[in-house]
Amino acid sequence: MRNCENCEIILDDNVRFCPNCGNAVAGSSATSEDRDVRLAALLTSANLHRVKREWDAAVADATEALRIAPDRAEVASLLANIYEQRGNLEEAAIWYRIALDLDPQRSVDRIRLENVVRRISGNTSTSKSGRKEPIVAGLVSLVVTLVAVILFLNLRAPTHQKTNERAVKQPERAPIRNVTDNVSRPTSETKQPVSTTPLAGNYGQSPALRTAAEIAIREAASRVPLAQYVGSKVDDVIADPRGGTVVITFSIPFKAMLKKADIASVAAAVARAAFAQNAEVQNVTARCVVSVGGSGGAMILFVGDTNRSTLMSLPEKATGQQAETAFTNTWWNPQIGGSE
């Protein structure tokens, strides 16, 4: 029997990491690199089980990851997200609070916690009164929101082409020179310098009123080779500097059969480009839309969140199913097919 040098709890002879603090046990062959590799594998496995709705396996992998790295907020966040999607809202709220205690800057988890608490309150109110007003109100709110989004996209659609053309034709107006240089001859192997431009920096000259950092991220994401969906494009990037979060909206051409794995691959590629372009970006919300008819309207196909540590732990050429596991709090249009 041995003791952990950090927290002094008694350990079994065969353990390599302390289940309480996550430190490598003295005398074992474990290293911090071994810990990171094991942690990344567990997070990927937990996400894969979550996508397949294999809840017990997902919780088991996330719990094991928590034993290895109890101080990592993203692990507690993943466990909370699994419980939320499983329908255990009280457990989800507990783990979102733990994630925020570990890292108060995680604005995405703060929003998720507020949504879970609101849902818990709504369920309690409905069960006590025996009425369904909160559910009806939620449905009405959802319909109004979708109509507002469609109208907003319709109003903006005619300006997309002009905005993109202006951004490409006038790169000298963007203050970040290392992003706009050599735009016409990038390759998939080209390593772009990581920008340290603050997400809340001065506004550039774009008519869409985007900051220089937002424009640079959009241009970097636009250069990602998306061979599986020729014609895909990045339409907009909006930054929220409070939590190092950016929202990337990209569109894909309409096809008769759209698969989740294909959309997730594109989402992962543009998110990876955002992380590589700007060191301040810690979280990405990806939105995929497709044009509807010839009127300039659009329909949302996918919305999902990912963070730097989770996505960058995947291979650069990850499969579509692996890309799906990188996103949490996902929403899929019911018309989209499966991953296969």
N, C-alpha and C positions, 0 to 999 in steps of 0.2 A: 504494500500500500504506500502511496506517496501523497504529498500535500502540494497544492498549488502555491507557488511562491508569492503570487499576487493577492489572492483572497483567502489562502490557507485552508480551503476545504479539502477533505480527504477524497482521493481519486483512486480509481481502479488502476491496476498495473498496465493495462493495455491502451489507455487513453492517450491521445496525442495533444488534445486541446482541452482546456478546462471548460466544462459545460456551463459554468457560472459567469466567468469573465471573458472567455474566448482566447486567453493567452496560451501560447505553446507551453507544454509541460516540460520542465527541466529534465534533461536526460533522454528525451525522446528525439527522434530524427526529424520531427516536424519543424518547418520554417514558416515565416510569414508568407512566403510565396506559395507554399503548399496550402496554407489556409485560404489565400485568395482564390487559388484554383478550385479548391473544394467548395468554397462559398459560391463562386460563379456557376459551378455545375449544379449545385442545389437550387439556386435561384432559377436557372433555366429549366430544370426539371419541374419545379413547383409551378412555374408559369405555363409549361406545357400541359400539366395535369389540370390547371385552372381552365385553359382553353377547351380541353376535352370534358370539362365539368366532372372530373374525377376528384371530388372534394376531399375525401379522406387522404388520398395520396398527396394532394397539393398541400394540405395542412401539415402532413408529416414532414415533407421536404422543407417547407418554410420554417417549421419548428426546429428542425435540425440545423438549418442555416442560422436561426436565432441563437442556438446553443454555441455555435462557432463564433458568431459576431453579435453579441447582445448589445453592442454600442452603435450598430449601424441602423440609421433611421429607415433606410429603404427596405430593410428586411421586415421591420415592424409594419411598414406601410403595405408591403405585399401581403402579409398575413391578414391585415385589416381588409384589404381588397378582396381576398378570397372569402372571408367571412361575409362581407357585404354581398357579393354575388351569390353566395350560398343562401342568403336570407337571414343569417344570424346577425341582426343589426346591432344588438347590444354588445356582442363580442367585437364587432367591427369598430364601434365607437371607442371601446377601450384601447384597441391597438392603434387607432388613428391618434388618440391622445398621447400614447407612448411615443409614437413617431415624432409628434410635435414637441414633446418634452426633450427628445434627443436632438432635434433640429427644428427650432422655432421658425426658420425661414422657409419651410416647405409649404408654400402657399397652396399648392394643389391638394395636399392632405388637409389643410384647414378648410378648404371648400368642400371636400368630400365629407369631413366630419360634420359640418353644418348641414349638409344634405341628409346624412344618416340620422342626425338628431331630429331634423324636421320630419323625416319619415317615421321615426319612432313616436314622436308626439302625435302625428296624424293617425297612426294605427291605434294608439291608446285612446284618442278622442273618439274614433269610430267605434271601438269595442265598447266604450262606456255608454255612448248615446244610442248605439244601434242604428245610426244613420250613416249614409255614404256621401255626405256633402263634400268632405275633403277629396275623395276620389274623383267625383264629378268635377270639382273645381280644378284638380290637377289635370284632368283630360282637356278641359276647356283651355287652361293655360298652355298646354302643349300644342293644341291646334292653333291658338293665336300666335305662339312663338314660331311655329313652322310657316304660317302664312306670312309673318313679318320677315322671316329669313328669305323666303322666295321673292317677296316684293323688293327687298333690299338688293338681292342678287340681280334681279331684273333691271333695277335702276342703274346698277354699277356696270353691268355687262358691256354696254357700248363703249365704255372708257377703257376696258382692259387692254385692248390692242394698242391704243394710243399711248397709254401709260408705259407699257412694256417697250414700245418702240423708242420712246423718249429716253428711257433709262439706258437702253443699249446704245443709242446714237450719241448720247452726251455723257460718257463715263467720266469725263474730266470734272464734272460738277460734284461727284462723290468724293468726299475728303479721304476715303480709305484707298490709297493708291495701290497697296499690295494685293487688293482683291480685283480691281478693274484692269490691272496690267495684264496683257497677253490673254484677254478674254477669248480671242478668236482662235487660239490654238492650244486649248487644254487637252490633256489626255487623262484616262482613268487612273494612271499611275502618278500624275503630277501631285506633289504635296504642297498645298497652299499654306502660307504662314497663318498661324492662329492670331486673329485680331483680338486686341484688348480694348477696343473702343467700347465705352459704356453703352449699355442698351438704352439708357435714358439720355443719350447725347443730343447735341443740337440737331434740329431738323434740317434735312437737305433740301434740294430744289425740286424734288419730285412733286407733281401736282396731287398725289395721293397723301401728302403730308406724312411721309415715313422718315424715320431717323436714318442717319448714315449707316448705323449698325444693321438696321432692318433691311435696308437696300442691299448691303453687302451679303447678308445671310441669304436673301432671296436670289441674288445672282450666283452665289456659291451652290445653292440647292438646284438652281436651273441647269447647272453644268453637269449634274449627275447623269451618267448614261443609263437610260431606262429602256433597254433594248426590248424588254418583254411588252412594253406599251409605247410604241412609237407614237409621238404626238402628245405625250403627257407633258404638262407644264406646271410650274409653280406660279400661282396667281397672286399670292399675297403673303406677307409675313408681318405679324404684329407682336411687339415685345411688351412684356410686363416685368419691369426691372425689380419689383418687390421680391420676387422669388426666382429670378433668373429664368423666367419662363417665356417661350415664344410660341405663338400659334401659327402654324404653316398650313395654308390652304392650297391644295394642288388639284388639278382637274385631269381626267383621263377621257379619251375618246370612247364613245358608246360602242359596246359590243353585245352581241346576243347573249353570250355566256360570260359573266363576270365572276371571278373566283375570289374568295377572301384572301387566299394566299398571295395572289398577284397584287392585290391592293396593299396588303401588309408589306410586301417587298418594296414597293414604291415608297410607302410611308417611312419604312426603316431607312431607306437610302437618303431621303431628304432630311430626316432627323439627324442621321450621322453627319451629313454635310454641315448642318447647323452647329453641331457640337465641335466639329473640326474647325469651323470658321471663327467662332467667337468663344473665348474661354469663360465668359460670364454666363453662357447658356448652360443651365443645369437640368431643365425640364422642357420637353417639347409636347405640345398638343397638335396632332396631325389631323387635318380635315380633308377628306376626299369628296369631290363633287363631280357630277357628269352633266353635260348639257342635255336639256330636255326639249325635243322638237326644234323648230327653227326660229323660235321667238326670242332666243337669248336667255331663257330661263335655265335653272339648274336644279338638281336634286342631290341632296347629301347622301353619300353611300356609307361613309365610315367616319367615326371620330374616336380617337384613342390617345392616351397619355403614355409617355415613356420618359425615363431619366437617363442621365449620362452613364452612370455606372452599369445599369442593366443593359442598355443597348450596346455599349462599347465592349461588353463581355462576350458578345456574339461574334462569330467570324464575319469578316468584311463581306464575304459572298455567302451569307446565310441563306438557307432555303426559305421558301414562303412560310412553311409551318414554324420554323424557328423565328422568323420575323414576327409572326402573330404573338409568340410568347413574350416579346419585348414590350407589349402594350397592355396597359391596365385601364380599368374604368371605360371599357370599349362600348361603342354602340354601332350596330350594323343595320343597314337597311334590310328589311325582311326579304327583299327581292334578290339579294346577293346569294350566290350559291355557296357551297361548302369549300373546304380547303383543298380537297383533292382535285 
